[in-house]
């Protein structure tokens, strides 16, 4: 008989490929939980059988989690423990569980993380890209316009950006990266992490497309797409200079404000002038519509 757990929702990370990647604590909690809520019960059975875990399983996926959240919370409030797992990695990270975890917290129920693998962290940790700051965007949009808009946001992002991507879409996505961010933007792909064919490919976006095309095997499996941050160009103007420039613009015409700011801070007048025009355009776009008088 396993130790009983205190009543709570346990959010338990499971392997992303290699079955050895599970913590001792995760195994103990999965063994002791009254119930395990799994994204796909048949898929999770393989892992649970491997470790001789016999706790009762029920399914919790995108299509039923809103309906099941009340029953799960009542179950925990009645003194039971529920472990939440997904098909791979950490639940809620591009996986089901958010509605249940949020609802349990709202009800004052303990929600306890049991940390372990996640593809985003595994990929980043071995990519060789800067990790001091990063942005994780989940899955990129499928539709071409939305995909390009999302990538547009990365033009000036200096942190590393990380996305999940499917083998079916990887070439199209890389083509969009090359088009929007430039074919020389550095990209690192983490493929089949922790599995037999684990690979890291580190190339400029344009070359990465040719490299994957050369050998269709390189397009197979699961991918984490990491996009290096934008490098600051010579024309970039520090934020504090822009703040001062904005103040000058409230008192001086654009040309005079640009000249004065350029002289004080030793930055390019033309670039300031261009930014000034952008500020004016943005201000017009955001001007509230005039309310009609009653
Ligand atoms: N919750 C999971 C986590 O914590 O990483 C992610 C689940 S999400 C539905 C699945 C996506 O994660 C895949 O399409 C792939 O982009 C990425 N992924 C999962 N396992 C991976 C692996 N072993 N190697 C590379 N990417 C992986």
Boltz pocket constraint, residues with backbone or C-beta under 6 A from the ligand:
constraints:
  - pocket:
      binder: B
      contacts: [[A, 16], [A, 17], [A, 86], [A, 88], [A, 89], [A, 90], [A, 91], [A, 92], [A, 93], [A, 94], [A, 95], [A, 117], [A, 118], [A, 119], [A, 120], [A, 163], [A, 164], [A, 165], [A, 166], [A, 190], [A, 191], [A, 192], [A, 193], [A, 194], [A, 195], [A, 222], [A, 223], [A, 224]]
      max_distance: 6.0
